[in-house]
Amino acid sequence: MPIFEPGSFPLFLYTQLFVTPELDPSLSFIGQTAIVTGSNVGLGFSAAQQIAQRGAARVILAVRSISKGEEAAQRIRASLSPSSSHSTEIEAWPLDLSSHQSIKDFAACAYRLERLDVLLENAAVAKTYFSLDEGGDEETIGTNVVSTTLLAMLLIPKLRETAS
């Protein structure tokens, strides 16, 4: 039995570490509004940048630190082609996934948007020690699972409204 057969763990590990997926050049976000959580660094930043470069009308960077979000927005604006036929609004909005009130406030602001086409939830924490969040959940699970699910549940109706 070959070690790199489909469905095998070594193949999964190899693809996670050494394979870079190709970006679909035909993928377009023209006219769409996208929210990307955890978008001031790493994968979230790259995703927000790709969405902006592919024609989104509006990209909202949902970040814990507005100053870091504004820096990320500036870097994304600088990466956009000045000759493109569309303009992309890039904004940083506050969102602290360790606070349920922050999530509810963020969702209320998102409901005021004319449309919401994409919700890309990328934010996460990796704690090396045990601590509880405001809801009494272990902080990593509270942020990465409970809060992420809460935000999705609050924004699904807005996404459906736009889709129809």
HELIX and SHEET records of a PDB file:
HELIX    1   1 PHE A    9  PHE A   18  1                                  10    
HELIX    2   2 GLY A   42  GLN A   53  1                                  12    
HELIX    3   3 ILE A   66  SER A   79  1                                  14    
HELIX    4   4 HIS A  100  TYR A  111  1                                  12    
HELIX    5   5 GLU A  139  ILE A  141  1                                   3    
HELIX    6   6 GLY A  142  SER A  147  3                                   6    
HELIX    7   7 THR A  148  ALA A  163  1                                  16    
SHEET    1   A 4 GLU A  89  PRO A  94  0                                        
SHEET    2   A 4 ARG A  58  VAL A  63  1                                        
SHEET    3   A 4 THR A  33  THR A  37  1                                        
SHEET    4   A 4 VAL A 118  LEU A 120  1                                        
END                                                                             
